[in-house]
């Protein structure tokens, strides 16, 4: 049976489920006027432009997200033109696939002008859409023009920008920070990485900027940067909720304006592999306030926490794969008593000194997740003080070193678990695992 022999109702019913390829989709729309009209009403177009690739454009048409390469687009344009598909766009992605082998910002700027030009001249009106810009290389005039073009457009779009600075091997490796680009209201996410010898942020946030998610990645060869200036850059956006810093070399010295060390809007603070240098004479004490409710630290100098008050924090994730430069417990003490959820993944027993503090004993922790080398009563016994504890997860890297390790671990755990269940009236579940094979779950 031919496609055209099927009843229109059957085709409509199966339209969202069958794995059509692009030519079949075009044929389907040509079957009848009724089918074409009904199908077009349900098409949401996901348009991906692969800059620097042989096929520079791939169209993914819903509801089945059918891929459409540029060769198929030739037929589509013969039928009714690219404009039809552009009018259906709900999500647009621009990806630079040159992988450092070239600069496609000129191509991107020209393509963006073509697409925006069509949208802005459309009589039918373009519904709101999302735009994802991935791996845009900064530094050239075209890169600034792209940002400015988006800012000035009357289109209703939300833009997620992933961008990076020039590398140290580029002939022109300096980012022109004297000509910063203002990110306007359309920008909602910013992911910026700098790979050159110097760290510079070529953006400023306008008052209307609505960036709610900011990620800034440094480079291990960068000199140390003033932490206060990086904080102030984040504070320019009043809508900022999620802030991530990774691989950044930060410092506080005599030139730092410590009174401005504050993060009043951030709700989630994520610090990964950042180094902190504090000049002799500057004390690590709380200088300002961070509004974060959730804090994540991965291989991070814990002194960063000692610089802020966290009046609203409820969740803390702390992981350190190697020996921390300082003991973490002394910089967690002013946070622990506010927590409801605490995760610590660290093999250094000194980190767990925090369990012996009065702040821990009087905390409101309901969920605790702990990873340690082996069962240690000095670490585990203080958990019995958590009156609000509901869920406990423990993982031991090592099993006891004897002929019957599982039996030995059970003997160590049994009195601990009995005492814990009596001391913590709200305790509901306990999950304990060790090594590769041992696991035990208690539901109380």
C-alpha positions in Angstrom: 0.0 0.0 0.0 1.3 3.5 -0.9 1.5 6.2 1.7 -1.1 8.2 -0.3 -3.6 5.3 0.0 -3.8 5.5 3.8 -6.8 7.4 5.3 -5.8 10.9 6.5 -7.0 10.0 10.0 -4.6 7.1 10.3 -1.7 9.2 9.1 -2.6 12.0 11.6 -2.8 9.5 14.4 0.6 7.9 13.6 2.4 11.2 12.7 3.9 11.6 16.2 5.1 8.0 16.6 6.5 6.7 13.4 10.3 7.1 12.8 10.1 9.2 9.7 13.3 10.3 8.0 13.4 13.7 6.4 12.3 12.8 2.9 9.4 10.8 4.3 8.3 13.8 6.3 8.3 16.0 3.2 6.3 13.4 1.3 3.9 13.1 4.2 3.2 16.8 4.1 2.6 16.5 0.3 0.0 13.8 0.7 -3.1 15.9 1.2 -4.0 19.5 2.1 -5.8 18.3 5.2 -2.8 16.3 6.4 -0.4 19.1 5.5 -2.4 21.6 7.5 -2.8 19.4 10.5 0.8 18.3 10.5 2.1 21.9 10.2 0.1 22.9 13.2 2.0 20.4 15.3 5.5 20.9 14.0 8.0 22.4 16.4 11.3 23.0 14.6 14.6 22.5 16.3 17.2 24.1 14.1 20.9 23.4 14.5 23.6 25.3 12.6 26.9 23.4 12.6 29.4 26.1 11.8 32.6 25.0 10.2 31.2 21.6 9.2 30.5 20.2 5.7 26.8 20.2 6.3 26.4 23.6 7.9 22.8 23.1 8.9 20.7 20.3 10.3 17.0 20.7 10.9 15.3 18.6 13.5 11.5 18.6 13.1 9.2 17.5 15.9 7.2 15.9 17.3 9.7 13.1 16.4 12.7 15.4 16.1 13.5 14.2 12.6 17.0 15.2 11.4 17.1 17.1 8.1 20.5 17.6 6.5 21.3 20.5 4.2 20.9 18.1 1.1 17.3 17.5 2.1 16.8 21.2 2.7 17.4 21.7 -1.0 14.3 19.7 -1.8 12.4 21.5 1.0 13.3 24.9 -0.5 12.1 23.7 -3.9 8.7 22.8 -2.4 8.0 25.9 -0.4 11.2 27.6 0.7 13.3 27.7 3.9 11.0 30.4 5.4 8.3 27.9 6.2 10.6 25.9 8.5 12.0 29.1 10.0 8.5 30.1 10.9 8.2 26.9 13.0 11.4 27.4 15.0 11.1 26.8 18.7 14.7 26.1 19.5 17.8 27.2 17.6 21.4 26.1 18.2 24.6 27.5 16.7 27.6 25.2 17.2 31.2 25.9 16.2 32.7 22.6 15.0 36.0 24.0 13.9 37.6 22.7 17.1 40.2 25.5 17.2 41.3 25.0 13.7 39.6 28.1 12.4 37.4 31.0 13.3 33.8 30.8 12.1 32.5 34.0 13.8 32.2 35.8 10.5 30.1 33.0 9.1 28.1 33.0 12.3 27.5 36.7 12.1 26.3 36.5 8.5 24.0 33.6 9.2 22.6 35.2 12.3 21.8 38.3 10.3 20.0 36.2 7.6 17.9 34.3 10.2 17.1 37.4 12.3 16.4 39.4 9.2 13.7 36.9 8.1 12.2 36.7 11.6 12.0 40.5 12.0 10.4 41.0 8.6 7.8 38.2 9.1 4.2 39.4 8.9 2.8 36.4 10.7 4.7 37.0 13.9 7.3 34.7 15.4 6.5 33.0 18.7 9.0 33.0 21.6 12.0 30.7 21.0 15.2 29.5 22.7 18.6 30.1 21.3 21.7 28.1 22.3 25.1 29.5 21.1 27.8 27.0 21.7 31.6 27.5 21.6 31.6 31.1 20.3 35.1 32.4 20.1 35.6 35.9 21.5 38.1 38.5 20.6 37.2 39.5 17.0 34.9 42.4 16.1 32.4 39.9 14.7 32.0 38.3 18.1 31.0 41.6 19.7 28.7 42.3 16.7 26.9 39.0 17.3 26.1 39.9 20.9 25.0 43.5 20.0 22.8 42.1 17.2 21.0 39.9 19.7 20.6 42.7 22.2 19.1 45.1 19.6 16.6 42.6 18.1 12.9 43.0 18.9 12.5 39.2 18.8 11.3 37.4 21.9 14.1 34.9 22.6 16.0 33.5 25.5 19.7 33.0 24.9 22.1 30.6 26.5 25.7 31.6 25.6 28.7 29.3 25.8 31.9 31.1 24.8 35.6 31.1 25.3 38.6 33.4 24.9 41.5 33.0 22.5 44.2 30.5 23.4 47.8 31.4 24.1 48.8 30.1 20.6 46.6 32.5 18.7 48.4 35.4 17.0 46.0 37.8 18.6 45.5 36.2 22.0 44.3 39.3 23.8 40.6 39.9 24.5 39.8 43.6 24.1 38.4 44.3 27.5 38.4 48.0 26.7 35.4 47.3 24.5 33.2 45.2 26.8 30.0 43.8 25.4 26.9 44.3 27.4 24.7 41.3 27.8 21.1 42.4 27.6 17.8 41.1 28.8 17.7 38.2 26.3 20.7 36.4 27.9 19.7 33.9 30.6 22.8 31.6 30.8 26.5 32.4 30.4 29.2 29.8 30.2 32.6 31.4 29.7 36.1 29.8 29.5 39.4 31.6 29.1 42.4 29.7 27.8 44.9 32.5 27.2 47.8 33.5 29.3 45.7 36.3 31.0 42.3 36.1 32.4 39.8 38.8 31.3 36.0 38.8 31.1 34.9 40.6 27.9 31.4 41.1 29.2 29.5 43.5 31.4 25.9 42.9 32.5 23.4 45.6 31.7 20.9 46.5 34.3 18.3 44.6 32.3 20.4 41.5 32.0 18.5 38.4 33.2 21.4 35.9 33.4 20.4 33.4 36.1 23.1 30.8 35.4 26.7 31.8 35.2 29.7 29.5 34.8 33.3 30.9 34.6 36.2 28.6 34.0 39.8 29.6 34.3 43.1 28.0 33.3 45.8 26.6 35.5 48.5 28.9 33.9 46.6 32.1 34.8 48.1 34.5 37.3 46.1 34.9 40.5 43.1 37.3 40.1 41.5 39.6 42.7 38.6 37.6 44.1 36.6 40.7 44.9 36.6 41.9 41.3 35.3 38.5 40.2 32.6 38.7 42.8 31.6 42.2 41.7 31.4 40.9 38.1 28.8 38.4 39.2 26.9 40.9 41.3 26.1 43.1 38.3 23.3 40.7 37.5 20.4 41.0 39.9 18.8 37.8 38.5 21.7 35.5 39.1 20.7 32.3 40.9 23.5 29.7 40.0 27.2 30.7 40.1 29.9 28.2 39.2 33.7 28.9 39.3 36.1 26.3 38.2 39.9 26.1 37.9 40.3 29.7 38.9 43.3 31.2 40.7 41.9 33.7 43.2 43.7 36.0 45.6 43.0 38.5 48.4 45.7 41.1 49.1 46.1 44.7 50.3 44.5 46.1 47.2 41.3 44.0 47.6 38.2 46.0 48.6 37.0 43.4 51.2 33.9 45.4 52.0 32.5 44.4 48.6 33.1 40.7 49.1 29.4 39.8 49.0 27.0 37.7 46.9 23.5 38.9 47.7 21.6 37.1 44.9 23.2 33.7 44.4 21.1 30.7 45.4 23.5 27.9 44.3 27.3 28.4 44.7 29.4 25.8 43.0 33.2 26.0 43.4 35.5 23.5 41.6 39.3 23.1 41.7 39.8 26.8 42.5 42.9 28.0 44.3 42.9 30.7 46.9 46.0 32.8 47.9 45.5 35.1 50.9 48.3 37.6 51.5 50.0 37.5 54.9 48.2 39.9 57.3 44.7 39.3 55.9 42.6 37.2 58.3 40.2 34.6 57.1 37.0 35.8 58.7 33.5 36.5 57.4 33.7 39.6 55.3 30.3 39.6 53.6 27.1 37.7 53.0 26.3 35.0 50.4 22.6 34.3 50.0 23.2 30.7 48.7 20.8 28.0 49.9 23.0 25.3 48.3 26.8 25.1 48.3 29.0 22.6 46.3 32.7 22.3 46.9 34.8 19.9 44.8 38.6 19.8 45.5 38.2 23.3 46.8 40.1 25.3 49.4 37.6 25.4 52.2 38.8 28.8 53.4 36.5 30.2 50.7 33.6 29.4 53.0 35.2 31.2 55.9 35.0 34.5 54.0 31.2 34.6 54.0 28.1 34.4 56.2 25.5 32.0 54.8 22.3 32.9 56.6 20.1 30.8 54.3 22.2 27.7 53.5 20.4 24.4 53.9 22.5 22.0 51.6 26.2 21.4 51.5 28.2 19.1 49.3 31.9 18.8 50.1 34.3 16.6 48.2 38.1 16.5 48.2 40.0 13.8 46.4 43.4 14.7 47.8 44.8 16.3 51.0 43.2 19.7 51.5 45.6 22.6 52.0 43.9 23.3 55.4 41.5 21.5 57.7 38.0 21.9 56.4 36.2 21.6 59.8 37.2 25.0 61.1 35.6 26.7 58.0 32.4 24.6 58.1 31.5 25.3 61.7 29.4 28.4 61.1 27.5 26.6 58.4 26.7 23.2 59.8 24.1 24.3 62.3 21.9 25.6 59.5 22.0 22.5 57.3 19.3 20.1 56.4 21.3 18.1 53.9 25.1 17.3 54.2 27.3 15.3 51.9 31.0 14.8 52.7 33.2 12.7 50.4 36.7 12.9 51.8 39.3 10.3 52.9 40.9 12.6 55.4 39.7 11.8 58.9 40.5 15.4 60.1 37.6 16.7 57.9 35.2 14.8 60.1 36.3 16.7 63.3 33.2 18.8 62.4 31.1 15.9 63.8 32.4 16.5 67.3 31.4 20.2 67.4 28.4 21.7 69.2 27.2 23.2 65.9 26.9 19.7 64.4 25.2 18.3 67.5 22.5 21.0 67.5 22.0 21.1 63.7 18.8 20.3 61.8 20.4 17.8 59.5 17.8 15.4 58.1 19.9 13.8 55.3 23.6 12.8 55.8 25.8 11.2 53.2 29.3 10.3 54.3 32.3 8.7 52.5 35.3 7.6 54.6 38.2 5.2 54.4 36.9 2.7 57.0 34.7 2.3 60.0 35.9 4.6 62.7 33.9 4.9 65.9 35.3 8.4 66.5 33.7 9.5 63.3 30.5 7.5 63.4 29.5 7.8 67.1 28.8 11.6 67.0 26.0 10.9 64.4 23.9 9.7 67.3 23.5 13.4 68.3 21.4 14.3 65.2 17.9 14.4 66.6 16.4 15.3 63.2 18.2 12.7 61.1 15.9 10.8 58.7 18.3 9.4 56.1 21.9 8.1 56.5 24.1 6.9 53.7 27.6 5.7 54.4 30.3 4.3 52.1 33.6 2.9 53.3 36.4 2.7 50.8 38.0 -0.2 52.6 36.8 -3.4 54.2 38.5 -4.7 57.4 41.8 -6.4 56.8 41.2 -10.0 58.0 40.0 -13.4 56.9 36.3 -12.6 57.3 36.0 -8.9 56.5 32.2 -8.9 56.0 31.6 -10.5 59.4 34.0 -8.2 61.1 32.3 -5.1 59.6 28.9 -6.4 60.7 30.2 -6.8 64.2 31.4 -3.2 64.2 28.2 -1.9 62.6 25.6 -3.7 64.7 26.1 -1.8 68.1 26.4 1.5 66.2 23.2 1.0 64.3 21.3 -0.1 67.4 22.5 3.0 69.3 21.7 5.2 66.3 18.1 3.9 66.0 17.5 4.7 69.7 19.1 8.1 69.7 17.6 9.4 66.4 13.8 9.2 66.7 13.1 10.4 63.2 15.5 8.0 61.5 13.8 6.1 58.6 16.5 4.5 56.4 20.2 3.6 56.6 22.2 2.6 53.6 25.8 1.3 54.2 28.2 0.0 51.6 31.9 -0.9 51.7 34.3 -1.8 49.0 32.8 -3.5 45.9 30.5 -6.1 47.4 29.3 -5.2 50.9 25.9 -3.4 51.3 23.3 -3.2 54.0 20.0 -1.4 54.1 17.8 -0.8 57.1 14.3 0.5 56.9 13.1 1.6 60.4 
